[in-house]
């Protein structure tokens, strides 16, 4: 025992004298940390509550330069701490540069009038309404240099005569407003996403949309998108039932006709990832192409003996992935999947091991360079969490020989595919669960069996069927492949609806605090990327992150940015003052509470009135009054009888603690916390800070 303690003391002394010594055992294995440090720098930029000045950028650049010089001069180990600082600075600087490059005009008032523009994207809103994204926008009485580059309009009313196609120039009379801020302080920031998407206004129309001009020569990108929509329409017409829109979604990215109940079932069974064109789809497609080319080459001995068919198969698979990228619309998720697959196929071409943590790191770095803001989205987080965990786990199993098909200690050959499927589904599910729970506030309790029954069908029937249909299309025999694909998709929908119907299929969870998820991610990275017993630290960090998550307290009172919807937390759950209206904010609040009720159900919990009410919460009195012209004496009476007064239509200054119309216009949504018997008010703007 004394010898072990003495050894630990000597090790601690060496680390204290030479901190970089802890990296000695990691020599040659630190490259996977490059995108981690780069992404951490981008994350620090997004977490700031102020927009850096030119001097701030210069200081960060100088720090990065000094770290780079120190790293370059250390020829032995490369000084990992200096390299990490350099990458942090680069990530922060690059995120700032991209944020400024994304700047376009943003509407700063509510607009009503004629809206003209060219359709560049078609999808559906959360309320299942057809939605158009327009560029080349013309707004009545607004100068061109003040007009948003893009706007998004939801179509209400009778639109039966509109056949929406990319490239059409349309006109309508509608409402537009600036992109809305977070539904609650610290919540999802749609304004930030809209900024990077160069979306300057959102709104709706209740009048028929009229076509001004048919599609013209609109360039390669829009022409490709038009081709995608045409292929999607063909799939929906030729694949029977609900499998048609499902096929269009996974092959072209067109979700405009997906059945809402089917989507809900896929989410409840943890199969919604099959809808997004992600690494799974890209990997399955390229895997089928790679295997088909190699198998076909092996049938021709003269070809197999004279040429490196493995490299040829990798090249053909890469071309197939590129074609899939184009036909699926080349959205951010598909670009990310293509980068990951392309890196691995290029590794095969270079005669390097394809599935390694280095390959995943290269893909992650490329994605972060192309789109730094993707770091904040669930797609990036869940994709790379699953990929990193799978590669790390199977590398460990491979190195240990546990999956070997040879010898008495190995797994029997016939059990290997089954075991691989179970392990991969379990590992991917465990790796993505925290991120899915944080972003979507629910956990699918039976996700593992649903994936075990569905993912193999996607790989064995759906994607091969799609590839077969594409190959047989020139012969007019594509119905064979489409039939196979449709059967597989019907099976997946059957599994999703069956599993979603089980009691307790969904467990609702509250949103974590701002630190919990980053800590869980850091712990997972240490567990996967660090070599040696230091991985234990990753488990401890993960446990600490979950502990913080469990202790997160939700706001006592939430107020929407319109000031008309109030949510008060009680032991029975949050009570809302309206059964409808401000539906997006209501849904977000209840989801973040981990509450399965809808807005109407939350309203029925109490007797809050839509226009005026009084409520007592932990010995604090809350008063709400939405009247328009409240006289000063009424304001004084309300102040005298309340600890917090909310008057969303009052424009003057209050003689007490409260929130007025000007506060909502300037600060957005508000949250009220009760800590230590004292009220504290936080706004979305104060939480986010003065950013671009």
N, C-alpha and C positions, 0 to 999 in steps of 0.2 A: 504493500500500500504506500509506504513512504517513497519507494522508488518511483511509482507512478506519479505521486504528487510532485516529486522533485523534477520529473521529466516535464510535467505540465508547467511548472514554474519556469524551467529553462526555456520552454517554447514561448511562454508569455513574455519573457525577458527579450528574446530574439525579435518577437513581433514589435515590442515597444521600441527597441533600438532601430529596427529596420522594418517599418510597416509594409513595405513592398514585398517582404519575404513571404507573406501569406499567399502571394500569387505564384510562388515558385512551382508548386504542384500543379498549377493550371497552365504552365507554359505550353504554348501551341494549341491551347483549347479555349482561348478567350475570344476568338472571333465572333461566336454567337452573341456576345455581349455588345457588339458594335451597334446593332439596331436598337438594343435596349437603351443604351446611353443616348443615342441620337433621338429616339422617341421620348425619353425622359426630358430632354431639353425642349422639345416641342410641347410636351405637356406642361412644363413650367411656364412657357410663354402663354399658353391658353389659360393657366390658372391665375395669372396676374390680375389685379384689380385696377390696373391703370395701363394706358397704352404707352409703351416705352418711347422716349424721345430719341432724337438723333444721337445725343450724348450717351444715353443708355446703350444704344446699339454699338457705339464706338467702344465703350468700356467692355462690353461683352466680347466684342471682336478682339480687343487687345488681350483680354484674359485668355481667349482661345488661342491666339497667336503665341503667347508666352508658354502655354501648355504644350502646343505643338513643337516649339523649339526644344523644350525640356524632353519631350518624348523622342524627338529625332536624335538628340545628343546622346541619349542613353542607348547604346548599341547592344547591350547585353540582354536585358529583358524588355526594353521598349517602354519602361515605366508605365504600367497599366493605369495607375491613378491619373497621371498626366494625360494619357490618351482618353480616359473617361471624361475629364474636364473639357478637353478639346471637343469631344463629340457632343457633350451637353451644350456647349456654346454654339456649335454648328447647328444643332437641332433647333435651338431657340432662335437663332438668327434666320434660319431658313423658313421657319414657321412665320416669323414676322414679315419676311420678304413676300411670301406667298399671300399673306393676309392683305398686304398693301397692293399687290398685283391684281387681287380679286376685286378691287374697289370699282364699283359702278354706281350710277345714280340710284338712290332709294327714295321712294315716295315718302314725304313727311306729313301728309295730311290725308283725310278721307276724300276720295274722288268718286263722283257719280257722273256718268256721261258716256259718250261713244268710246269704244275701245277697239282698236284695229291692230292686227298683228298676224304673223305667220305661225302656223302650228309646227312646233318642233318636238313635242312630246305629248303623249296621251296616256292617262292612267285614271285611277279612281280615288276619290277622297275617302276619309274615314267614315263618312255617312253614305258611302257607296254611290256617289254621284260621279258622272263622267267629268273629267278634269282636263283642261287643255293648258299647256305651257306655250306661250307665244314669245317670239322675238320680233325684231323690226317693228317695235310697238309705236303706235301713234295715239296720243291722248289729246282730247279736245282742250284747247287753251293752255297747253303745257309745252314749253319750249323743248326742242329736240335734245339739247344738252342737259335738260333736267328730267327727261323721260327715262324710266327704268329700261335697262337693256332687255330684261325678261320679266314677264308677269305670268301669274298662274290663276286661272279662272275656273271655278266649279260651275257646272251647268245645271240649273234647276229649271222647273217648268217643262213645257212641252218642247222637246228637241227631236221629235221623230223624223223630221225632214233633213236632219244633219247627218251626213256620212263623213265623219271626221277622218281625215287622212293627213299624214305629215306633208308639209309643203303648201297646204291650202292657206290662202290669205283670207281671213274672216273678219267680220265686224259685228259688234253687239253693243247693247247698252247695259252697263253693269256698274257694280260697286267695286272699288279697289281701296286698299288700306296698306299701310306699312306692314311688313312681316311682324307677327306678334311676338312678344317677349315670352319668357318662361311662365308657365301657368302658376308657378309658385317659386319663391326665391330658392335658387340652387337646383331648380328642375331643368328638364331638357330645354336647351336654348335654340329655338327655331330661328331666331334672328341670326345667330352665328352660322347655322347651316345655310340659310338663305344667302348670307353674304358670300360664302365660298361658292355657292351655286350661281352667283350673280343674278339672284332673283330679287327684284326691287319692289314688288308689290304682289299682293294676293287678294282675291275677292271672288265674287260670284255674279251671275246674271240670271234673271228670271224671264228674260225675253228670248225669242228664237235667235239663234246664231245664223247669220247670213254669210254666204260665200261671195267674196269679192273677186278672187282670182284663183284659177286652178294651179296645181303645182307646176313650177317651171324648172329651169336648170338651177338647182339649189345646192350644187356641190356634192362631193363624195359622201360626206357624213350623213347628210339628210337623205340622200338617195339610198344609202345603205339602210337607214332606219325605215324608209318607205318599203324596201324589200323585206325587212324583218316583219313589218306589219302585214304585208301580203302573205308571207309564209305562215304567220300566225293565224290569219283568217282562213287559209287553206286547211290548216290543221284542225281548227275548230269546226270546219264544215265536213271534214272527212273522217275524223275520229269521233265515234258515237258517244253521246251522253256527256257527262261531266268530265270525262277523260279528255275531251277535246280542248277545253280551256286550260286544263292542267298541262297537256302536252305543249300548248302554245306558251305557257308560262315558263316551263323548264327549258324550252329550246330557243325561244325568241325573246323571253323577258316580258311578254305581253300578258299582264294580269287583269286587263280591263273587263273581262267577262267571267272571271272566277266566281264561283258560287260562294257567298259569304259564309254559309253554314259549313261548307267543306273546308274553307280556310280556318274557321274556328275549331273544327275537329282536328285538323292538322296541328294547330298550335297546342291544343289540349293534350295531344298524344306525343308531343315533342318531335313531330315530323315536319314542322314548318320549314326546317332547313332544306327540305327537298324541293321547296318552291323556288328558293333563291338559286341563281346560277352561280354556284360557288365552287370551291376546290373539289368537292365530291363529284359534281357533274363533269367538270373539266377533267378530273383524274380518271373517272370511269370511261369517258369518251376516248381520251388519249390512250388509256390502257387497252381498250378494245382494238383501237387502230394498231397500236404497237404489236399486240399479240397476233392480230390477223395478218399483218405484214410478215412477221417472223415465221408464223406457221405456213403461210403461203409460199414464202421463200424456201422453206425446208422441203417443200414438195417438189422443188426443182433442183436436183443435185448440182447441176452445172452452175447455177446461180449461187447456191449456198456455199459451194466450195471455193468460188473465185472472189466473192465480194463479202465485205463485212455487213451482213444483213442486219445486225443489231444497230449499227449506226444509221443504216438506211431506214429501219423501222422508226428510230427516234426522230429522224428528219421528217418522215411522212406524218408521224404523230404530231410533231410541232406545227406542220402546215395545217393539219386538221384542227388543232387547238386555235390557230390563228383564224381559220374560217369560222369556227364556233364563236370566237370572240366577236367577229364582225356581224354574224347573223343574229346574235343575241343582244345587239344594241350597244355593246361595249360600255356598259355602265360600270360604276366604280367596283362593285362586287365582282363582276366578271373580269375586269382588268386585274384585280388582285389575284383571282384564281389563275388567270393566264400567266401572270408573272411567276407564280409558284410552280406551275407545271413546266413552263419554259426553262426555268433555272434547272430543274431536275433532268429534263430531256437534253439540255446542253451539256450537263454533267456526263450523261451517257455518251454523248458525242465525243467528249474530251477524255473518255475512258476513266472517269472518276465515279466513285460511288454516288448514286443519284439521291437516295433518301438519307440525308444526313442533316444534322443541326446546322452545319455551315450553309447548306442549300436553303434551308428555311430562313436563316439569317440574311442571306443575300436577297431573297424574295421580300422579306420584311423591310429591308433597307430601301429597296427600289420603290416599294409602295409608299413608304413614308416620304421619300423624295418627291414622288409624283403628286402625292396628296397628303400633306401633313395633317389636315383636319380629320382624315379618316381614323386617326388614332382614337378619337373620342367616340366613334360609333360602335355599335354592337357587332357589326359585320367584321370589321378588322379584329376586334378583341376576341371574338369567338372563333374565327377562322384560325388565327395564329395560336390561340390557346390550345385548340384541338390538335393542330398539326404538330406543334412543339411537343406536347405531351405524348402523342402517338409515336413520334420519332424517338424520343428519349426512352420510352418504355420498351419499345421493340428493339432498340439498340442494346439496352441492358439485357433483355431476354436472349438476344442473339449472342452477345458476348459470353453470357453464362452457359450457353449450350442448352438452355431449358427447352427451346423449341426445336432442337435438332431432331431430324428424322432417323438418325443412326444411333445404334447402341441401345442398351437396356434402360438407360436413364432418360432417353428422349421421349417425346410424345409420339405416339403411333401415327403413322402416315395418314391414316384415314380420319384421325381426329384433329389433325392440324388445321384444316379450313374452319371447322366448327369452333375450335378454341381461339383461332385468330379473330373470327367474327365477334365472339363474345368479349374477348379482351379489348378489341378496338372500339366496340360500342360502349363498353363500360368506361374505358379511359376517356374517350371523347366526350361522353356524357358528363363525367365527373369534372373534366377540365372546363367545359363550357357552362356548367350549371350556375356557378356564381355570377357570371356575366349575364346569362339569360335572366336569372332572378333579379339582378340589379336593374336591368333595362326594361324588362317586361313584367316584373313583380309577380311572377308565378313560376311554379315548378311542376312539371308533368311527372306525377308519381309513377306512372307505368311507361315512361319513355323508353327504358331499356328493352322490354319485350316488344314494344311497337317497332323499334328500330331493328331488332333482330329479325322481325318478320317482313320488314319493308326494304331495308337497304340492299339485301341480296337480290331482291326482285328488281330494284333499280339498276343494279349492275349486270344481271343476267338476262333481263327481258327488255326493260325500257330503253336504255341507251344502245344496246345492240340492235334493237328493233328500229330505233331512229336512224342509226347508221345504215342498216339494211334498206330502209325506205329511201334514203338519199341515193344509195347505189343503184337501186332498181327503178328509180323515177324515170330515167331516160327510156326504159323499156315498157313503161306503163304498168309495172308490177309493184309499185310502191305500197299498194294496199296490203301486201303480205307483211311488210315491216310495220306499217301503221296498226295492223290488227294485233301483232305481238305487243307493240308498245301500249296500245289501248287496254289490252288484257292486264298488263302489269300495273298500269295506272289505276284501273278499277280495283285491283287487289289492294293497292296502297290506300285508296280512299276507304275501302271496306275496313281495313285494319284500323285506320284513323278513327272512323266513326264508332267502331266497336269499342276501342280502348277509351275514347273520350266519353262513352256512355257509362263506364264503370263508376261506382261510387268513390268519391275522393280522388278522381282522376287529376284534378288540379288543386294544388296547394298555393294559396295566395301568401305572399311575403311582402313586408314593408320595404321601402327603399332604404339603402344603406346611407350612412353619413359620407361626407366628402373624402374621408381618409381610408375607410374600410376596404373598398374595392381595390385601390392602388396597392394597399398592403398585401391583400390576397394575391394580386398579380405578381408582386415582387417575390413573395414567398414561393409561388409556383415556379417562377423563373429560376430562383436559387435551387429549388428541388430538381429541376430538369437540367440546368446548365452547369451547375457547380460540380466539381469532381471531388470525391472523398467524403469524409464524415461531416464536412461543412454543410452538407445537404440538410442535416438535422435542423440547422438554423432556419431553413425554408419552412419546415413544418411548424416551427414555433411562430414564425411571422404570419403564416396562414391562420393559425389558431388565434393569434392576437387580432387579426383583421376580422375574423368571424365574431370574436368577443365584442369588438367595437360595434359591429353591425347589430348584434343582439341588444346593445344598450342604446341604440339610436332612438331618440324621442321625437315624435312628430309634433308639428306646431299645434298649439291649442286652438288657434283661429287662423283660417286662410281666407283671403279676399281676392277675387279675380281682378284682373286689370281694368275691367269695365266698372268695378265697384258695385255691381248689382248682385253678384253671387257670393254668399258667405257660407263658410263651413266651420262648424264648431265641434271640437272633439269632446266626446263624452265616454263614459265607461262602456256604453253599448256601441260605440262607433261614431263616426262623424255625421252630424246632422246638417243638412243643407236647407237653405231657405226658399228654394224653388224646385219644383219637380221637373222643369225643363228650362232651356235657355242657358247659354254659356256651357254647353254640353262638353266641349273639349276639356275645359278646366275642371269640371266636375269629375269626368272620367279619370283624368290624371291624378287628382287628389285622392280619389278612392283607391286607385291602383297603388299609389305610393303609400297609402295607409295599410296596404295588404288586405283590403276589404273587397269582398266579392259582390257587394251590392251595386245596383245601378243607381242613377241619379234619383229616379222616382222612389226607390226603396230607401235611400238615405234621407229623402225629404220626409217620408212617413215615420221616421224614428222620433220626430219631435213635432213641435207646433210653431216653428219659426215661420214668420210671415215674409212674403216676398218684398214688401215695401217698407215695413217698419216692425221692429221687435225689440224686446229687452231680454237679456239673458245673464244669468249669474254663473260664474265659472271660478271655482276655488276662491270664493269670497271677493271676486272682482266682478264688477257690473259692466256689461257690454250693451251699448245702445246703437241701433242702426235705424236710419231714417233716410229714405230715398226721395223725399219730397223735393220739389225743384226750388221753390222760393221760400225758404225758411226765414222768418224774421229774427232779428237779433235776440229778442226776449225768449223765443222758443229755443234758440241755440243755447242761451244761458241756462234755461231750465234743463235741457238735455245734459249739458256739461255738469250741472250740479248733482244730477242723479246717476252719473256714470263714471267709471274709471277709464273707459275707452269709448269714444264716440266716432262712428263711421257715417259720414254724410257725403255720398258720392256725387251729389248734384249741387253741393254748396260751394261757392267760389271764394268766399271770404276766409279770413284767418280765424282760428278757433281759440277761445280763451282757456282751452283744456287740452289734454292729450287726445288726439284724434287723427283721422285721415279724411281729406277733402278731395274735391274734384281735381284740383291742381296737383295734388300728390299722386293721384292715379295717372294723370296725363304724363307727369314727369318721371315717376318712379315705377310704374307698372304694378304688377301684383304685389300683395303684402302678406306677411306672416307675422303672427303674434305668438310669442313664447312666454310661458309662465315659469320662471325659475326663482326659487327662494322667495316666493310670494310677491315678486315684482314683475311688471309688464315690460317686455322689450319688443319693439316693432322693427321688422326688417323688410326692406323692399327688394324687388328683383334687381333694380339698378344699383342699389347699395351693395348687394351681394356680388354682382358681376363687376361693378366698377365702371369707370368711363373708358370703354373700349371702342374700337372702330365700329 
